[in-house]
């Protein structure tokens, strides 16, 4: 099968204009104004590119102030601190959804977390989010009851807080899940260029 394209997955620090365009084009509904916020410049961004163009992204924010605490006005029952990685602003361009880009981005993300100094990862997902079974397979567990978040430009978004223990013991399973995901992408005609730095 002729490759559909080459996917790369990299951890990036600079939030660029093309990354903002990805976020804006991937949100539904599409926001009228700026898609960046005050947390972007102090976060890491796991970016999946297709032939050099960003098509998927997850933001990783460490330390205070907590993104999820700010968005929930302190109601999110989640740990916070220098060793907590908050995963937010996950987005995939509509034309490449359902091909496994989100799963690849999350697997590439969790395999880098220990290298960033994280012991726990937290997030918040809407109850109807179709990726919830996959997140449960990764090891994310619900924390408390759903909470309202003002995740600008939205307001009053009901979401379930979730948390994941980041440990050496979990990494072989995540690596196996990543290998299976790469096989599926290859069967769909994609090539993958991704290097996960060892967190030893």
Backbone torsions as a table, in degrees:
resi	resn	phi	psi	omega
1	UNK	NA	134.8	178.4
2	UNK	-71.0	130.9	-178.7
3	UNK	-58.8	136.3	175.4
4	UNK	-70.4	-29.3	-179.5
5	UNK	167.0	173.1	-179.9
6	UNK	-103.8	123.3	176.5
7	UNK	-96.4	135.7	171.2
8	UNK	-121.4	147.7	177.4
9	UNK	-130.2	118.3	-175.7
10	UNK	-139.0	149.7	172.3
11	UNK	-89.2	122.8	-176.3
12	UNK	-123.8	146.2	-179.9
13	UNK	-99.8	-33.0	-176.1
14	UNK	-86.1	122.0	177.6
15	UNK	-85.4	108.1	-171.2
16	UNK	-95.2	171.7	177.7
17	UNK	-64.1	-36.8	-180.0
18	UNK	-71.5	-28.7	174.7
19	UNK	-70.7	-38.3	175.3
20	UNK	-64.0	-38.8	177.9
21	UNK	-63.4	-40.6	176.4
22	UNK	-58.6	-47.9	-178.9
23	UNK	-62.7	-45.0	-178.9
24	UNK	-63.6	-43.4	-178.3
25	UNK	-74.7	-22.4	-178.3
26	UNK	-89.8	-14.6	179.1
27	UNK	-80.4	148.8	176.8
28	UNK	-132.9	114.4	1.5
29	UNK	-76.9	158.5	-178.8
30	UNK	-70.2	125.4	-179.2
31	UNK	-69.2	148.1	-178.8
32	UNK	-76.2	-31.7	-175.1
33	UNK	-109.0	-145.6	-176.0
34	UNK	-70.1	141.8	180.0
35	UNK	-104.0	4.2	178.9
36	UNK	-97.2	164.7	176.9
37	UNK	-143.5	-174.2	-173.5
38	UNK	-70.9	-11.4	-179.1
39	UNK	-91.2	-16.2	-173.4
40	UNK	-62.4	-42.4	-174.5
41	UNK	-72.5	-16.7	178.9
42	UNK	-110.7	20.0	-179.2
43	UNK	-116.7	163.2	165.0
44	UNK	-93.0	154.7	178.6
45	UNK	-132.7	118.9	173.9
46	UNK	-83.4	113.7	-174.3
47	UNK	-114.0	125.8	172.5
48	UNK	-100.5	124.7	179.7
49	UNK	-114.9	143.4	174.2
50	UNK	-111.8	113.1	-175.8
51	UNK	51.2	40.4	176.0
52	UNK	89.9	-12.1	-177.8
53	UNK	-99.0	129.2	179.4
54	UNK	-62.2	128.0	178.0
55	UNK	-125.4	-11.6	177.9
56	UNK	-154.9	151.0	-174.0
57	UNK	-160.5	145.5	172.5
58	UNK	-135.9	133.0	179.8
59	UNK	-92.2	138.6	178.5
60	UNK	-121.6	115.3	-177.6
61	UNK	-119.0	126.3	179.4
62	UNK	-109.3	151.0	171.4
63	UNK	72.2	178.2	-176.0
64	UNK	-85.9	154.0	-2.5
65	UNK	-74.8	148.8	-178.7
66	UNK	-74.2	127.7	177.7
67	UNK	-58.0	-50.7	-174.4
68	UNK	-70.6	-29.4	175.0
69	UNK	-69.1	-42.1	178.6
70	UNK	-64.5	-47.9	-178.4
71	UNK	-62.9	-31.8	-177.5
72	UNK	-96.7	1.8	-176.0
73	UNK	56.5	41.8	175.2
74	UNK	82.7	4.2	-176.1
75	UNK	-87.2	-16.7	-177.5
76	UNK	-69.3	121.1	-176.7
77	UNK	-84.2	58.9	-173.9
78	UNK	-121.4	151.0	173.8
79	UNK	-66.1	156.9	175.8
80	UNK	-147.3	160.6	-179.7
81	UNK	142.6	-176.6	-173.2
82	UNK	-67.0	-20.3	-179.1
83	UNK	-108.8	19.9	177.0
84	UNK	-112.0	124.5	178.0
85	UNK	-99.9	117.7	177.8
86	UNK	-94.8	122.4	-177.8
87	UNK	-102.4	113.5	-176.6
88	UNK	-138.4	173.2	173.7
89	UNK	57.9	33.3	174.3
90	UNK	-64.8	132.0	-176.4
91	UNK	-151.4	143.9	175.0
92	UNK	-135.1	136.3	178.2
93	UNK	-60.8	137.1	-178.2
94	UNK	-52.2	-42.1	-176.8
95	UNK	-63.5	-20.5	-177.9
96	UNK	-113.0	15.8	175.5
97	UNK	-71.6	156.3	-179.8
98	UNK	70.8	13.3	175.3
99	UNK	-106.1	-0.3	178.3
100	UNK	98.7	11.3	-179.2
101	UNK	-66.3	-42.6	179.8
102	UNK	-63.0	-44.8	179.4
103	UNK	-61.2	-44.1	177.9
104	UNK	-59.8	-45.4	-179.2
105	UNK	-61.3	-42.3	-179.7
106	UNK	-67.7	-41.1	178.8
107	UNK	-65.6	-42.5	176.3
108	UNK	-62.1	-34.6	179.8
109	UNK	-68.3	-54.5	-174.5
110	UNK	-63.6	-30.1	179.2
111	UNK	-73.4	-11.0	177.2
112	UNK	-101.8	-10.1	-170.0
113	UNK	-65.1	-42.1	-179.0
114	UNK	-64.1	-35.3	176.7
115	UNK	-64.6	-22.9	176.6
116	UNK	-88.2	-2.4	178.9
117	UNK	92.8	14.5	-177.7
118	UNK	-87.2	141.6	171.2
119	UNK	-109.2	-18.6	179.9
120	UNK	-141.0	144.4	170.6
121	UNK	-117.5	139.9	179.1
122	UNK	-127.8	159.1	178.7
123	UNK	-163.4	178.0	174.1
124	UNK	-143.4	130.0	-177.2
125	UNK	-127.1	145.4	176.8
126	UNK	-67.3	144.8	-175.1
127	UNK	-55.0	-32.7	-177.4
128	UNK	-92.4	7.2	-178.0
129	UNK	-60.1	123.6	-175.1
130	UNK	-67.2	-15.8	-179.9
131	UNK	-86.1	4.1	-176.8
132	UNK	-61.0	-41.3	177.6
133	UNK	-61.5	-37.8	177.3
134	UNK	-63.8	-43.5	179.2
135	UNK	-62.7	-36.8	176.2
136	UNK	-64.9	-38.8	176.7
137	UNK	-62.3	-34.8	176.7
138	UNK	-66.1	-27.1	-178.9
139	UNK	120.9	0.3	177.1
140	UNK	-66.6	137.3	178.3
141	UNK	-123.5	146.0	177.4
142	UNK	-63.6	143.6	176.1
143	UNK	-126.3	113.4	178.6
144	UNK	69.0	-161.4	-179.5
145	UNK	-99.5	160.8	177.2
146	UNK	-55.0	145.5	-174.5
147	UNK	-127.1	152.1	175.2
148	UNK	-85.5	131.6	179.8
149	UNK	-120.5	140.0	170.4
150	UNK	-100.5	78.5	-177.4
151	UNK	-93.4	77.2	-173.1
152	UNK	-43.5	137.3	12.6
153	UNK	-83.8	1.6	178.1
154	UNK	-84.7	161.2	175.6
155	UNK	-137.2	144.0	175.8
156	UNK	67.3	38.0	178.5
157	UNK	-82.7	119.9	178.1
158	UNK	-80.7	123.9	-177.4
159	UNK	-144.7	151.0	178.1
160	UNK	-93.2	126.5	175.5
161	UNK	-74.3	139.0	179.0
162	UNK	-136.1	155.6	-179.8
163	UNK	-143.2	152.0	-177.3
164	UNK	-135.1	130.1	172.9
165	UNK	-77.0	128.5	178.8
166	UNK	-99.0	113.2	-175.5
167	UNK	-145.1	158.9	175.6
168	UNK	-60.6	-37.0	-176.3
169	UNK	-63.7	-30.7	-177.5
170	UNK	-80.8	-20.9	-171.4
171	UNK	-63.9	-38.6	177.5
172	UNK	-59.0	-38.4	178.2
173	UNK	-67.4	-41.4	177.9
174	UNK	-64.2	-38.7	178.2
175	UNK	-64.6	-37.8	177.1
176	UNK	-66.0	-42.4	177.5
177	UNK	-62.8	-39.1	178.5
178	UNK	-64.4	-42.6	179.7
179	UNK	-61.8	-41.6	178.2
180	UNK	-65.4	-38.4	179.1
181	UNK	-66.2	-40.1	178.3
182	UNK	-63.4	-39.8	177.1
183	UNK	-60.2	-42.0	178.9
184	UNK	-64.3	-40.8	178.8
185	UNK	-64.4	-41.0	178.8
186	UNK	-62.3	-40.7	178.4
187	UNK	-63.9	-27.3	178.3
188	UNK	-88.2	6.4	173.8
189	UNK	95.4	7.0	179.5
190	UNK	-93.5	147.0	166.8
191	UNK	-103.2	151.8	-178.6
192	UNK	-125.3	131.5	174.4
193	UNK	-122.5	95.8	-177.8
194	UNK	-144.8	133.3	177.3
195	UNK	-121.9	119.5	176.9
196	UNK	-97.3	112.1	-179.5
197	UNK	-64.4	138.1	179.6
198	UNK	-67.5	138.4	-179.8
199	UNK	-108.2	58.7	-176.3
200	UNK	-95.6	NA	NA
